[in-house]
Amino acid sequence: MNQALYRRQFLQFLAASPLAAQQSKDDMKDIFSVMDFEAKAKANIPPAHWGYLQTGVDDDATLRANRAAFNKLYLRPRRMVDVTKIDTSIQLYGEKWPTPIILAPLGNQGAFHPECESAVARAANAEHHLQILSTMTSTPIEEVAKLHQRPIWFQLYPTNLWSNTEAMVRRAEAVGCPVLAITVDTQGGRNTETEARSVALDSRPCASCHGVTPEGKKGRRPMNMFKGFPTANFSTHNPTQNWKSIEKYRQLTKMKILLKGLETAEDAKLAVEHGVDGIIVSNHGARAVESGRGTLDCLPEIIDAVNKKFPVLIDGGFRRGTDIFKAMALGASAVCIGRPYIYGLGAYGAPGVAKVLQILRAEFALTMRQSGTASIAEITRSHVGYHQQTYTP
């Protein structure tokens, strides 16, 4: 089934949704927080696709741990500080962004809205947020880069065929991506049970959305970045990747190299030793391994190990401006959100994504003011504390 037909079917699905009839009436007037988008998105998104979005691994314990980590910290606001004007801007690799809130890479966005990553790019551009595009993008990287207007970053799944990896890196370079974020936490595969259980709740044949492979077997059609790649024995997982691979990437590209998926001080120190340009502290949205540990729990030891050698970003469970403030207080350079903006996309398309970003920005700015911090640099570990001591430097 071709992409145009799939999009028409998806639009018909949206038109049949109870939410679709309400959208023109409420125009998001009943949206007060990021969480309010979740139920609205679920009403629009097919069950199997919703399961793909919501899944963790195994028993989803790490998924819950990502959120629980924020409740371990409390704020220590300072008073009598002039916060008439605040500066929420950050600098990353010579680029200034008005906010530390970044749109994380999240694949196959065509499963959630027919305008896919294009809608997200328009919203990110309009709201002045950095966007990181997934290898598994439904939309050509060239289109996303054009719509965003400012340089986007590219997340790379290191495939088991170097020629394929090189081809994707060249496409990212051609559109001006300055940063390559290499995912390192799925080399051994993963067990996404929640997704598998959700597929059983969806009565539609999988091939109606995902097409047929060249071999004639039912399955997902090749993603846009994989067009022209050999299908035999091809995998996005590369179990042979190791620290020596960094040098190979260095020889391949002049883009800044980030490692996405580190969770320990030991690996952070090795990243410094091997000359990478940054880290994204991540457990793949709790979709890598059932570690049982939230990314915010991992952040302090990584910040200390890196010792300001390069930027440290983080993703995993962010839903409130206070969450973002806590991560910045622990030393993060920026925060990446994934599911929240997809909830906005699934519920309302590009306007929904924009609204999610507006809400998080407003909440973060309010938290800065109420905590007595007029700039990002003023946010320090003294502004948070642990309900129970969970980290000792």
C-alpha positions, 0 to 999 in steps of 0.5 A: 500500500503506498504512502498516499493511500495510508495517509488517506486512511489515517485521515479517515481514522482521525475524522471518525474519532470523537475528538476530531469533532471537538477540535474546532470547538474547544481549540485546546481551551481545556489544555492546561498541562502537558499531561492533558494531551495524552488522553486526546492523543490516545483517542486519535492514534490507532491502538498498535501505534499507541502501544509503540509510543507508550512501551517500555521494556519487560515490566515497564519498571524503568518507564515508571522509574524515569518519572519517579526520579523527579519526586526524589528531589525537592526545590530550594527556592531563594527569595528577595531576588530581582527576577523582573527579567530572566534569561532562559537561553543556552549555548550549544556548540556555538549556536544560541537557543532561547530555551534549553528544551530540545525535541528528542529524536522519536521514530516513525512519527507517521504512526501518530499523525499524517504530517509526521515530522514535517508538522513537528519541524514547523512547530519547532521552527515557529517556537524556536526549539532545536529538533533532533531527527531520528534515523527512523524518520517517516519524512525525508531529512531534506524536507525536515531541515528545510521546514525547520530553517535552523540547523537540526541534529541527526540521531544515528542508529549505527547499522550492521553495514558500514556502507549504510551508516556512511550513506545516512551520515552523508545525507545529514551532512548535506542538509547542514546537520552540525551534530551527530547523536549516535545511539549506543543503548540498543546494540543487543536488541530489546523486549518491548512487551507493552507494544506487543500486547497492544498490537493484539488489540488492533484489528487492522492488518499490519500491512495496511500501515506498514506495507510489504517487504521486497521479499513479500513478507508482511512487515514495515516498509523501509524507512525513508533513510533506508531507501536503496539499502540492501534488505538482506541481513540488514539491521539497525543494531550493531552489536560489534560497536565499541569504544574504538568505533569513535575514531572511525566516526571521527574519520567519517565526519566533521560533525560534532559527535554525541553518544546517546544512551550513557547511564554511568560515570564509568562510561562518561569517563570513557567518553571523555577519554575517547574525545567525544563532544557530548553525551545524552544521558538516556535509557531510550525512553525506558525502551533499552534495558530494564535497569530500573533506574531513572535517567535523572538518577544517573545524571549527577554521577555523569556530570561529576565524571565529565567535569565540564569537559563537554555538554551533557544533555538528558531525556527521560520522563520530563513532563513539567517545567519543574522537572526541567529545572531539576535537571538543569540544577543537577548540571544538565546543559539541556533537556530533551523531550520525546513523548510529550510533543508526540502527544501534542502531535497526535492530538492536534498536529503542529499546533499541538506540538507548539502548545506543548512547547509553550506550556513547558517554557512557561512552567520552566520560566515560572520555576526560575522566577520562583526559585530566584534564578534570573539565568540558566547559569544561576541554577545550581545544585543548591536549588534542589535537595533529596528527600532521601540521600540517593547520591554521594559524590 
